Amino acid sequence: MKKLILSLLFILPLAVMGHNLPVANGKITYSEVVSAEGLTQEQLYQRLREFFTVQFKSADDVIQMDTKDKVIGKAWQDIIVDDGKVQEKRKLWYTVKLEMKEGRYRIELSDFHMQRYCLPAYGPCEPQTRLFPAEQILSPQNQVNKKGKPSVGYASFEREIEKAATALMANIKEAAAQSSDW
């Protein structure tokens, strides 16, 4: 009985760890409506469309949908995941959805996935480079390692998502605030 109680006391705080990231409909989703008083929908569209061109190497490769009031793109960036023994560079994939209306716009970051780079020493590349949904990686069963101790890699991945999303949202807001009148 003591073991059961001790196990629950150890596991319950770990189950809360994954709740540091915002979740909507079971998916990690960052969403914010930003006021942009005095800016028309067209001005916001121009600034936010330019954001994709500046932020990513090839806007054409990123943008999946482009209308006068909405731009949606799928992109990735490098992150470093630290499991306590090894730091490994991986790709963090996500979807950026920007919607514009007169005097405001909405940012939504969702569909976070992690992908390893191919390391030939570990065998064939295809199984190594599959995309894994962040929600699967951050599920409660992955919060502890095989020895029952807190997973350092889990916490590292969660921090990297938060860091990437926060920086991306700040970059979007900065782009929307900049006037292109030179």
C-alpha positions in Angstrom: 0.0 0.0 0.0 2.9 2.3 0.9 4.4 1.7 -2.6 1.1 2.5 -4.3 0.8 5.8 -2.4 4.4 6.7 -3.0 4.0 5.9 -6.7 1.0 8.1 -6.9 2.7 10.9 -5.2 5.5 10.7 -7.6 3.5 10.2 -10.8 0.7 12.8 -10.2 3.0 15.8 -10.3 4.5 14.4 -13.5 1.0 14.2 -15.1 0.6 17.9 -14.6 3.9 18.7 -16.4 2.3 18.6 -19.9 -0.2 21.2 -19.0 2.4 24.0 -19.3 1.6 24.3 -23.0 -1.7 25.7 -24.2 -4.1 22.9 -25.5 -7.2 23.3 -27.6 -9.2 20.4 -28.9 -6.5 18.0 -27.6 -3.7 19.7 -29.6 -1.0 22.1 -28.5 -2.2 25.5 -29.9 -1.0 29.0 -29.3 -3.7 31.5 -30.3 -4.0 35.3 -29.8 -6.0 38.1 -31.2 -3.9 41.2 -31.5 -5.3 44.7 -31.8 -3.8 46.8 -34.7 -5.8 50.0 -34.5 -5.6 52.2 -37.5 -4.5 49.5 -39.9 -6.6 48.2 -42.7 -7.0 44.5 -43.5 -4.9 45.1 -46.7 -2.1 46.7 -44.7 -2.1 43.8 -42.2 -2.2 41.3 -45.1 0.9 43.0 -46.7 2.9 43.1 -43.5 2.0 39.6 -42.4 2.5 38.1 -45.9 6.0 39.8 -45.9 6.6 38.1 -42.5 6.6 34.7 -44.2 9.1 35.9 -46.8 11.5 37.3 -44.2 11.1 34.6 -41.5 11.4 31.5 -43.7 14.0 30.7 -46.4 11.3 30.2 -49.0 7.8 31.6 -48.5 6.7 29.6 -51.5 7.7 26.4 -49.9 6.0 27.3 -46.6 2.7 29.0 -47.6 -0.2 26.5 -48.1 -3.0 29.0 -48.4 -2.9 32.7 -49.3 -6.1 34.8 -49.5 -6.6 38.5 -48.8 -7.7 37.8 -45.2 -5.8 34.6 -44.3 -2.3 33.2 -44.8 -1.5 29.7 -43.6 1.9 28.1 -43.8 3.7 24.9 -42.6 7.3 25.4 -41.5 10.0 24.0 -39.4 13.0 25.2 -37.4 15.9 23.5 -35.7 15.7 22.8 -32.0 18.1 21.2 -29.6 16.6 18.4 -27.4 18.7 17.5 -24.4 18.0 14.1 -22.8 20.6 14.7 -20.0 23.3 12.8 -21.8 23.2 13.9 -25.4 22.1 17.1 -27.1 20.5 16.3 -30.4 19.4 18.7 -33.2 15.9 18.0 -34.4 13.3 19.7 -36.6 10.2 21.2 -34.9 7.4 21.4 -37.5 4.3 23.6 -37.0 1.5 25.4 -38.8 1.2 29.2 -38.7 -2.3 30.6 -39.4 -2.7 34.4 -39.7 -6.1 35.9 -40.2 -6.6 39.6 -40.8 -9.6 42.0 -40.2 -9.8 45.8 -40.0 -7.8 46.8 -37.0 -6.9 43.3 -35.7 -5.4 40.0 -36.6 -5.3 36.5 -35.1 -2.2 34.4 -34.8 -2.6 30.6 -34.4 0.3 28.2 -34.1 -0.6 24.5 -34.0 0.2 21.0 -35.4 3.5 20.8 -33.7 5.6 17.7 -34.7 9.1 16.6 -34.0 11.4 15.0 -36.6 14.9 13.7 -36.1 17.7 14.2 -38.6 18.9 11.0 -40.2 21.9 9.6 -38.4 23.3 6.8 -40.6 25.0 5.1 -37.6 21.5 4.4 -36.3 20.3 2.5 -39.4 17.9 3.3 -42.2 16.8 6.9 -42.4 13.1 6.4 -43.1 12.1 5.2 -39.6 14.4 7.8 -37.9 12.9 10.8 -39.8 9.2 10.1 -39.3 7.2 13.0 -37.9 5.9 12.5 -34.4 3.0 14.7 -33.0 4.1 16.7 -30.0 1.1 15.5 -28.1 2.3 11.9 -28.5 5.8 12.8 -27.4 4.5 14.8 -24.4 1.9 12.2 -23.4 1.9 11.1 -19.7 3.6 7.8 -20.4 6.6 9.5 -21.9 7.1 11.8 -18.8 9.2 9.1 -17.1 12.0 7.0 -18.5 12.2 3.2 -18.5 13.6 3.3 -14.9 10.6 5.3 -13.7 12.6 8.6 -13.3 11.5 11.9 -14.8 12.4 12.1 -18.5 14.8 15.0 -19.1 14.2 14.8 -22.8 10.5 15.3 -22.3 11.0 18.5 -20.3 13.6 19.7 -22.9 11.2 19.2 -25.8 8.4 21.0 -23.9 10.7 24.0 -23.3 11.8 24.1 -26.9 8.2 24.2 -28.1 7.5 27.1 -25.7 10.6 28.9 -26.7 9.9 28.5 -30.4 6.3 29.5 -30.2 7.0 32.6 -28.0 9.7 33.8 -30.3 7.6 33.2 -33.4 4.6 35.1 -31.9 6.9 38.0 -31.0 8.3 38.1 -34.6 4.8 38.1 -36.1 3.7 41.0 -33.8 6.9 42.9 -34.7 6.2 42.4 -38.4 2.6 43.6 -38.1 3.7 46.7 -36.2 6.4 47.7 -38.8 5.4 50.2 -41.4 6.8 49.5 -44.9 6.8 53.2 -45.8 10.4 53.9 -46.6 
